[in-house]
Amino acid sequence: MSLISDNLQAVLSDIRRTELQYGRPASSVRLLAVSKTFGTDAIIEAARCGQRAFGENYLQEALDKIAFLKQSVPEFTLEWHFIGPIQSNKTKPIAEHFDWVHSVDREKIAHRLSEQRPPDYPDLNICLQVNISGEDSKSGVSPDDVLVLAERISGLPKIRLRGLMAVPAPVTDFVAQREAFQRLHALQNQLIARGISLDTLSMGMSSDIHAAIAEGSTMVRIGTGIFGSRNYAK
């Protein structure tokens, strides 16, 4: 077996063990393979092992990969997730080429995605990115503003608000990791109580995956744990 195959199996086994450990339903957590900076060969290798959902941060890099893979491996129906910051002048290609967007944090972005989603495409799944740790350097809507934003965009056509996403401040303490994810889960529950139907918590990466699953994550975003170390110089 290849390194990517071995890594995928190890990550999936870890997810299933953690689900069991914290009383989560089996297979309630999806794996999003974060393929930014990795080439199409790596994505094809992961797809051949059964992985279908891939996350990308950089738009042009992602568009090149999507176009190439559609032609090169049409037998694989891949699901593309945009997880990076969104510039308002880049929403059209995102609306046209992705299945999910995890990083919506402004009403303007949601409206543009709604207007620019092709009418014959299924609704675009979106998550609101929440700056759960209040970091100046991080994108995301303030926790205090999530409800208003969700209410304003939840009825827009051609997009479907699925849930919340966060990248908390990095900490190594497991209890502190859980506290950040617990706050995001509580926000989701507040929105559900207000009648906004949500089913997704996109939270947890390689360094905090166990805390995220313990606090209700339904989708974890793993890159280096599957593909190895990144070379950003490329």
C-alpha positions in Angstrom: 0.0 0.0 0.0 1.1 3.6 -0.6 1.9 6.2 2.1 -1.3 8.1 1.4 -3.4 4.9 1.6 -1.8 4.0 4.9 -2.3 7.5 6.2 -6.0 7.6 5.2 -6.7 4.3 6.9 -4.9 5.5 10.0 -6.9 8.8 10.1 -10.2 7.1 9.5 -9.5 4.5 12.2 -8.6 7.3 14.6 -11.9 9.1 13.8 -14.0 5.9 14.4 -12.2 5.1 17.7 -12.7 8.7 18.9 -16.4 8.5 17.9 -16.8 5.4 20.1 -14.8 6.9 22.9 -17.0 9.9 23.2 -20.3 8.3 22.5 -20.8 9.7 19.0 -22.8 7.6 16.5 -20.6 5.5 14.3 -19.6 7.3 11.0 -21.2 10.6 12.2 -17.9 12.4 11.4 -16.9 13.0 7.8 -13.3 13.3 6.7 -12.4 16.3 4.5 -9.0 15.8 2.9 -7.3 19.2 2.7 -5.4 19.0 -0.5 -4.1 22.6 -0.8 -0.5 22.7 -2.2 -0.6 19.0 -3.0 -0.7 17.9 -6.7 -3.3 16.1 -8.6 -1.4 12.8 -8.3 -1.9 12.9 -4.5 -5.6 13.6 -4.9 -6.0 10.7 -7.4 -4.2 8.4 -5.1 -6.5 9.4 -2.2 -9.6 9.0 -4.5 -8.5 5.5 -5.5 -8.6 4.7 -1.7 -12.2 5.9 -1.5 -11.8 9.5 -0.4 -14.1 11.8 -2.3 -14.3 15.1 -0.4 -11.4 17.5 -0.8 -10.7 20.9 0.7 -8.9 23.8 -1.1 -7.8 27.2 0.2 -6.3 28.9 -2.9 -8.8 29.5 -5.7 -6.7 29.4 -8.8 -4.8 26.3 -7.7 -8.1 24.6 -6.9 -9.7 25.6 -10.3 -6.7 24.1 -12.1 -7.0 20.9 -10.2 -10.7 20.6 -10.7 -10.5 21.1 -14.4 -7.6 18.6 -14.8 -9.2 15.9 -12.7 -12.6 16.2 -14.5 -10.8 15.3 -17.7 -8.2 12.9 -16.4 -10.3 10.8 -14.0 -13.9 11.2 -15.0 -14.7 8.0 -13.2 -14.3 9.8 -9.8 -17.1 12.1 -8.8 -15.2 14.3 -6.3 -16.8 16.8 -3.9 -15.0 20.1 -3.7 -15.0 22.3 -0.6 -13.6 25.8 -0.5 -12.2 26.5 2.9 -10.1 29.7 2.4 -10.8 33.4 2.8 -13.1 34.7 0.1 -12.6 38.0 -1.8 -15.8 39.4 -3.1 -14.5 39.6 -6.7 -13.7 35.8 -6.6 -17.2 34.5 -5.7 -18.3 33.7 -9.2 -15.8 30.8 -9.8 -16.4 29.6 -6.3 -20.1 29.5 -6.9 -19.6 27.7 -10.2 -17.0 25.0 -9.3 -17.5 24.1 -5.6 -20.0 21.9 -3.7 -19.4 23.5 -0.3 -18.0 26.8 1.0 -16.9 26.7 4.7 -15.7 30.3 5.0 -18.7 32.6 4.5 -18.4 35.5 7.1 -20.2 38.4 5.4 -23.7 38.9 4.1 -22.3 40.4 0.9 -20.4 37.1 0.2 -23.5 35.0 0.7 -25.6 37.2 -1.6 -23.0 37.0 -4.4 -22.7 33.2 -4.0 -26.5 33.0 -4.2 -26.7 35.2 -7.3 -23.8 33.5 -9.1 -24.7 29.9 -8.5 -25.8 28.5 -11.9 -29.5 27.9 -11.9 -29.2 24.3 -13.1 -26.8 23.4 -10.3 -27.8 22.0 -6.9 -27.8 24.4 -4.0 -24.4 25.4 -2.8 -23.8 24.2 0.8 -22.3 26.8 3.0 -21.0 27.2 6.5 -20.5 30.4 8.4 -16.9 30.8 9.6 -16.9 32.0 13.2 -13.9 33.7 14.8 -14.5 31.7 17.9 -11.3 32.8 19.7 -11.6 36.5 18.8 -8.2 36.6 17.0 -7.4 39.8 15.1 -5.5 37.8 12.5 -8.3 35.3 11.8 -11.2 35.7 9.4 -14.7 34.9 10.6 -17.8 36.6 11.9 -17.9 37.5 15.6 -19.9 35.0 17.8 -22.1 37.9 18.8 -23.1 38.5 15.1 -23.7 34.9 14.0 -27.4 34.8 14.6 -28.1 38.0 12.7 -26.0 36.9 9.8 -27.6 33.4 9.7 -31.1 34.9 9.8 -30.4 37.3 7.0 -29.0 34.7 4.6 -30.8 31.5 5.5 -33.5 32.1 3.0 -31.4 33.0 0.0 -31.9 31.0 -3.2 -29.4 28.5 -4.6 -27.4 28.3 -1.3 -28.1 26.2 1.7 -26.8 27.1 5.1 -25.6 23.9 6.6 -23.7 24.9 9.7 -20.7 26.6 11.3 -16.9 26.4 10.9 -14.1 27.6 13.1 -10.3 27.5 13.4 -9.7 28.2 17.1 -6.5 29.7 18.4 -3.9 26.9 18.6 -3.5 25.5 22.0 -2.0 22.2 23.2 -4.1 21.7 26.3 -7.0 19.3 25.6 -9.4 20.9 27.9 -8.8 24.3 26.3 -9.3 22.8 22.9 -12.6 21.4 24.0 -13.8 24.7 25.4 -13.4 26.5 22.1 -15.3 23.8 20.2 -17.9 23.7 22.9 -18.6 27.4 22.3 -19.1 26.8 18.6 -21.4 23.9 19.3 -23.4 26.0 21.7 -23.8 28.7 19.0 -25.1 26.1 16.6 -27.7 25.0 19.1 -28.8 28.6 19.6 -29.4 29.0 15.9 -31.3 25.7 15.7 -33.4 26.9 18.6 -34.3 30.0 16.6 -35.6 27.8 13.8 -32.5 27.7 11.5 -31.9 24.1 10.4 -28.3 23.2 10.7 -26.5 19.8 10.5 -22.8 20.6 10.2 -20.0 21.5 12.5 -16.8 21.9 10.5 -14.2 21.8 13.2 -11.0 19.9 14.0 -7.7 19.5 12.3 -4.7 17.2 12.9 -3.7 18.9 16.1 -7.1 19.0 17.8 -9.2 16.4 16.0 -10.0 14.5 19.2 -11.3 17.5 21.1 -13.4 18.5 18.1 -15.0 15.1 17.8 -15.6 15.0 21.6 -17.6 18.3 21.2 -19.7 17.4 18.3 -17.8 17.9 15.0 -19.4 16.4 12.0 -16.6 17.2 9.6 -12.8 17.3 10.3 -10.3 18.8 8.0 -7.1 16.9 7.7 -4.2 17.6 5.3 -0.7 16.7 6.4 -2.0 13.7 8.3 -3.0 12.3 4.9 -0.6 13.8 2.4 2.5 14.5 4.4 4.3 17.8 5.0 3.5 20.8 2.8 6.0 22.7 0.6 4.6 26.2 0.4 7.5 27.3 -1.8 6.0 25.4 -4.7 
